[in-house]
């Protein structure tokens, strides 16, 4: 149980961190398709993860004197460690940090300019927070998105009970 809690503690910032990274590079009008790709990728990975786990548990059980569950930990753990090390060099930092070695100076300025221009276009000097909250809570599309998120998360929790 303790290991599961520690694993959840380590995994918990992934989704919010991924959304933060996406929102720091793309305009709000460009974020939705990227988040949809992330959700679809998560569902596909969960589906293939179960198939991979079943194949490893049945096919490698007893290979080289190791139980199938040990092979599952070795294979999935090694893949995760490789992805984590690669992410250190491949994931971009925030556009304003200027630490992107794979962007030219012109591309860096363009990324910053696009985000700044879009942020200035969205400023509404006449609106209030109270009006914005009222609009959000009375918008049927917002409530539909809440329901979609609840159903998506509840179906996703099934994957936590399977290898």
Secondary structure, 3 states (H helix, E strand, C coil): CHHHHHHHHHHCHHHHHHHHHHHHHCCHHHHHHHHHHHHHHHHHHHHHHHHHHHHHHHHCCCHHHCCHHHHHHHHHHHHHHHHHHHHHHHCCCCHHHCCCCCCCHHHHHHHHHHHHHHHHHCCCCCCCHHHHHHHHHHCHHHHHHHHHHHHHHHHHHHHHHCC
